[in-house]
Amino acid sequence: MTPRRFDLQGHRGARGLAPENTLPAFRRALDLGVTTLELDLGVSADAVLVVSHDPWMSPVFCAHPDGRPVEAEEARALRLFAMPYAEIARFDCGLRPNPAFPRQRPEAAAKPRLSDVFAFAEDHARRTGRPLPFYNVETKSWPEGDGVLHPDPERFVDLVRAEVERAGVAERFTLQSFDVRTLQAAQRCGLPVRLSLLVEYDGSGREVEAARARLGFVPDVLSPNARLVDADLVARAHGEGMAVIPWTVNEPDAMRALVALGVDGLITDVPDVAREALGLEPQTGLQTT
């Protein structure tokens, strides 16, 4: 299943408005009518899928159980992959203001499990009469991190498969990654979800072609840095059957320009800005113009 119209995705929930990758951020995104919750995954020492962009406790916005801020020099020692989830859950990653997002409203929040997000989002949508959300979930991995910051790709995908099947959300789930090994492992095992290739901007002009060559097959979604998107890229992607969903787009003019190019959705920290800029209905995320 794919979104029927424009796919507005809340980046890390709605991190411009609430602490990233936390239940408050996902609640805010849902209340603003996003189609899809975009989020990141790490893995704990006891093989729990943890919603987190960083593979350790962030020194920018996380705090120890006693309230002490996590310091930069200790952050990498606080690896999620070396901590059981019960210990991870004792840290707060919502009360410290993130200086990069002055509109963000701090709120006490632990790093949730993926299962917590599924349970919360499905229940919240039903209780508020909104459509059930889609999920765009990134595995945070790279070759040198195997066995140190995360499991190998096959094990990572196995954990995702189990959680997605348990929650019954496969038809609304996209697995995305910069690490093509994850997508290759998902394809090999027949994971019944959409696959999305993330592409960084490096100034070479060959970013998309190089990433596609490393992947070796046509994914369901191409998700490039917004600076890589032009009319030719959109046309070529659509010609191969790929949706185009760029990241991370926070300026109204950039949003409107990308829509004019024909993108199928976009990932944003500020879904309220996107909703207003693009004329999206607040309850459903469907375009009205």
N, C-alpha and C positions, 0 to 999 in steps of 0.2 A: 504494500500500500504506500502511496505517496501523497503528500499534501495536494489538494485539488487546485489550489490557487497559490498566490505568492507565499513563500515560506519564510516568515519572519522568525529568526532564531535569536533567543536571548543568550548572549555570550556569558558563560559561567553563571547562568541564571539571568541576572541583570546587574552586573557588577558596578555599573555606574551609579546605581541607586541603593544597593544593599551588599553586604559582605559576600565576596565571590565564592561560588561553589558551595553555598550553604542553603539550608531550607528557607531562610528568609529571602534569599535572592531568587529562589525558584518560585516562591509564593508571589513575590512582586512581579516576576515575569509573567506568570499565569494570569494574574489580575490585570495586567496590561494587554492581554490578548495575544501573546506570542503563539505561533503555531508549534514551535519546537524549542525544547530546553537543550541548550548546548552545554556540555560539561566535560570534565577531565577525570581520568582514572589513574590511581596508583594502587598498590597492593600492600597489605600489612604482612607482618611476620607470620600470622596465622591464616594467611590466604584469604583475607577479606578484601573485597573491592572497595576502595576508599575514594571518595570524590575529592580530588585535589589536583591542582595544576602542578605544584612543585612536589618532588619526591621526598621532601623533608618539610619541617615546620618553617614557615616563612618568617624571616626576621622583620618583615615590613608590617605584618598585621597579626601574627600569632603570639600567644602568651602562655607561659607555663601554668600548670594547675594552681599555683599559689599567686598568680597574677603578674609575675615578673615577665617583662617582654623577652621574647626570644632574641638573642643578640646575633649579629651577623657571623661572628667567629664560631658560634656553636651550632648554627643552623644545620650544617651538613652532617653533623654527628647525630642529629635527630631525624634519621632516615625512617620513613614509614615502613620500609621493607624489613627493618630491624626491630620494629615495635609491634606488639600485639594490638589489636584494635581497641581493647579496653583501655590501654594506656593512651593511644592516640585521642580517644574521645574525651580525655580529661583536659586536653589543651583547648583554649578558646581562640578562635580565629575570626571573631566578629566584632569585638568591642574596641579594638584599637583602630582609630581612623586610618584609612589608606589615603595618603596625601595626593595620590594620582587621581583621586575621584572625590572632589569636594562636595558633590551632591549625595554621596553615599551616606546612608544613615546607619551608624554602628548599632549592632545588636548582638547580644551574647549568642554564640553559635559554635558548635564543634564541627569538625569535618565529618559529614555523614557517610554512611555506607551507601552503595548504589541501591541496595534493597530499600533503604530508608527513603531515598528519592522517589523510587517507583511507587512505594506505598503512599507517600505524602501526595505526590502529584496526581495520581489516579483518584484518590479520595477527594482532594481539593477540587478537581475538575467536576466530579460528580456532584459534590455538595453545592457548588456555585452554578451549576447548570451550563458549564462550558464544555466544548468538545474535548475529548481525551487528547492529551498532548502527544506529540512525537518527541523522540529523544535522539540527539546527535552526540555520540559519546566517543571521546578521543582517548586512546591508550597512549600514555606518556612513556615512550620507550625508545631506546637506541642501542646499537650493538654493544657498546662498552658498558652499558648499564646492566646487562644480563647477569642475574645472580647477585647483584650488588644493590641496585635500586629498584629492581622489578624482576619478575620471572622471565624466562625465555618466551618468545612470541606464541608458541604452541600452548604453553601452560596458561599464558595470559588470555588467549582466546577461549580456552576450555573454561576458565572461570567466568568469562563473559557469557558464554553459551549457557552455562548452568543458571546464571542469575536471570538472563533474559527469558529462558524457558520457564523458570519458576514464577516469574511475574506475568507471563503471558503477553508480552509486548513486542514480540519479534516483528510483527507486521508494521509497527510504528517505530522501529529502531534502525538507526544508522551507526555503523562503526567507522570511525575516521581515524587517520593517523598520518603523520609525516614518515613514520617508519614503515616502509613498504613490506617488511617482513610480516608485520601484523596482518595486513590485508591479504597477503599471499597465504598465510596460515589459515585465515578465515575462509578464503576461497577453496583451499585444498580440502578442508573438513566439511564444506557445504553448509556453513553457517547461514541460516535462512533470514538474513537481514541485508539491508542496502550497505554498500561499501563506498567510502568517500576518501579520495586522495587529497590530502592537504599539500599545498605547494608554497614554499617560502619565496620571497623576493630576494635576489642576490645581485641584481644589476647586470647579469650576463645576457639577458634576452633569450635564454634557452631554458629557463627554469621549468616550464611546463613539459617541454619535450624531454628533458633529462629525467624528470620525475616519472613520466609515463614510461620511458624506456626501462627504468629500474623496476617499475611495477610489473610490466610484462603482460598486462591484460587491461581491458577497458572497464573502469569502475563505474558504478551507478552515478556517482557524483564527483565532479571536479570542484575542489574548494581552494582556490588560489588566494594569495594576498591580493587585496583589491587593486593594488598598483599594476598588477599583471593583466587586468581585464580590459579588453577592447572588443570592438564588434567582431573582428576576425576570430578571436578566441572563442567567443560565445557561439558564433556560427559553426565553427569546426567541432566544438564540443557537442552541440545539439545534433550535428550531422552524424556523430558517432553514438548518439543515444544517451549522452551524459547530461545531467542537470548541472548548472553552474551556480554555486553559492559562495560568494567571496567573503573574506574576513579582513579585519574587524572594522566595520564601517560605522562611524559615529557622527559624521557631519551631514546635515540635511542635503546640501548641494551634491555631495558625493553619492548619497543614497539615490537621489533623483536621477543623477547621471547614469548610474549603474542600471537602474530600472529601465531607462531609455535604451540602454544597450541590449536589454532582453534577458537579464539574469533571472534565475528562477526563485531567488531568495537572497537574503544576506544575513550575516551574523553581526550583531551589534551589542555593545555594552549598555545602550540607552534605548530600549524598545519604546519608551514614551516619545522620544524624539522621532524615531522612525515612524511610529504610528501617525504622528501629526504631519510629518514631511510627505508621507506617501499616501495619506488619505485612507488609512486602514481602520476598519471597524474595531472598537475596543474589545468587544466580546469574542470575536472570532478570528481576528487577524486577516480577514478577507478584504481585498481591495474594493473600494466603492467607486473609484474613478477609472 
